[in-house]
Amino acid sequence: MAEGLLRELLPLHDVYSAGLSTLEGSPADRIAIELMWQSGIDISEHRSRNLASWMMHEADLVFTMDSAQTQFVIRRYPIASKKVERLGEPCDLDIPDPYQHGLAAFCHALRLIERAVQTRLPALNRSTSCLAH
């Protein structure tokens, strides 16, 4: 959902997402697809992929959804530590993973993503690529 929203709001930037332990090539959750569709954003073609070192080198910014992910990514890719940050950091938000937790969890996560992205939007307009986990 974060990738879809960032792509919509930053159409001139390269935005992509990756997971820390995902089944490579899986489609987005049907609930996420529906919620984003209601916002006018089509993520039906999204396919999951795992974080790779080339992504860390290529990205200008790397956003995680929570503090634990941030620490994991920094430990795994210390060379990229200066560009890794929680998406919700400016709002002091951890964004919980809604996977397999139903509609309410997806709605909650999307609200937090929207809040974090809106807070970051002015700074994001000045960067060139970002990676959302």
CORMOBEL-V367864 format. One record per backbone hydrogen bond with DSSP energy under -1.0 kcal/mol. NH is the residue of the N-H (numbers start at 0). CO is the residue of the C=O. Records with the same first field share a line. If there is no record, write none. Layout:
NH->CO  CO
This chain:
4->0
5->1
6->2
7->3
8->4
9->5
12->9
13->127
15->129
17->131
18->48
23->21
24->47
25->22
32->28
33->29
34->30
35->31
36->32
37->33
39->36
40->35
45->42
47->25
50->18
55->51
56->52
57->53
58->54
60->128
61->82
62->130
63->84
69->65
70->66
71->67
72->68
73->69
74->70
75->71
76->72
79->76
80->77
82->79
83->80
84->61
86->63
88->85
90->87
91->88
92->87
94->64
100->97
105->101
106->102
107->103
108->104
109->105
110->106
111->107
112->108
113->109
114->110
115->111
116->112
117->113
118->114
119->115
120->116
123->119
124->120
125->122
126->123
129->13
130->60
131->15
132->62
